[in-house]
Amino acid sequence: MTKKRFVSLVFLFVSLVTRVLWGQIDTERVPPALDNDDLYTRLAASRLVVIGGLAKSEGITKRLTPEIRAQMITNISAGTGGGLYTIQTEETVCRQSDFDANAPVVTDQPQSLSLFIPFSESYHIDGHTRELFVPGQRYLLFLVELDDKQKNELTEIYNLDPNRPYYRAKERNRGVIPLSRPTAQDPVPKQPKVLDRIVQLCNAMRSSSPAEKLESLQRLIDSDDPVLQREARIAKAAVKASMSTSENQQQQPKHEP
């Protein structure tokens, strides 16, 4: 059996076990598609919020250091590392730069995004399970980009491209919301209500003008949707606080060198 074939089989086995465990534990948690809590906070903390699907999944090995090679003499699986998931985006719904002018601007064009999940990572972190991706499924994804320190740590251990950006879902599987795929029989399938709320909130934050943001958010506050009302009030308060901070910075006297 070739090394590549072995890694693929291990990856498939781990993926299947993960799905079984995910379905058996933590059954009282709110499914991501029904989770309408702290939407503004989660959006503002995500580098990107996109709609897309799984284009590719593959097993990634650890770098074969002398230590790993020694471990593999008695345990061949010691070299297995994790799952690399490639997400092909259809649409960018939100960008962190819409919420924070200091955040890097990321393209709105459809693109491929990479998520890497080590097999050694705990299934539960802070009450949330690992991300779960199923071939053929569409998702709304809250994505956080790994910083340089996190990426360097991964690329030192695993056979990953150090020049590629890597992402994780915000709060793990909480940031992975399954969506329905259009079909010939149902070209406009019913989607989770949270999708429409997120789209409206993101659209309200799109303008680069704080005044326009406030106007759009006020329309959501005046809507008959209690979730949008709540989240728009939080967003409005954040925009006003940002405006106040900018005004104070502009009013501070400049000291001559």
FENKA-V955789 format. One record per pair of residues at least 12 apart in sequence whose ideal C-beta (glycine too) atoms are under 6 Angstrom apart, sorted by the first residue. I is the first residue (numbers start at 1). GAP is how many residues later the second one is. Records with the same first field share a line. If there is no record, write none. Layout:
# FENKA-V955789
I->GAP + GAP
This chain:
# FENKA-V955789
7->52 + 54
8->51
10->70
11->48 + 72
14->105
22->107 + 110
32->142 + 144 + 145
33->144 + 145 + 159
36->158 + 191
39->192
40->191 + 194 + 195
42->100 + 128
43->51
44->55
46->96 + 97 + 98 + 124
47->49 + 96 + 97 + 98
48->58 + 95
49->44 + 45 + 93
50->39 + 42 + 91
51->39 + 40 + 89
52->35 + 36 + 37 + 38
53->85
54->79 + 81
55->31 + 33
56->30
57->28
58->26
60->21 + 22 + 24 + 98 + 99
61->18 + 20 + 98
62->17 + 19 + 95 + 96
63->96
81->77
82->34 + 35 + 36 + 37
83->34
84->32
85->30 + 48
86->26 + 28
87->26
88->24
89->21 + 22
92->16
93->106 + 109
94->108
98->107 + 108
99->106
113->54
114->50 + 52
115->52
116->50
128->43 + 44 + 45 + 46
129->44
130->42
131->38 + 41 + 42 + 45
132->41
137->41
138->41 + 43
139->37
140->37 + 39 + 55
141->28
142->27 + 28 + 33
143->24
144->24 + 26
145->20 + 22
146->20
151->15
179->12
197->30 + 31
201->30
204->12 + 13 + 16
210->29 + 33
213->26
214->25
217->15 + 18 + 19
220->12
221->12
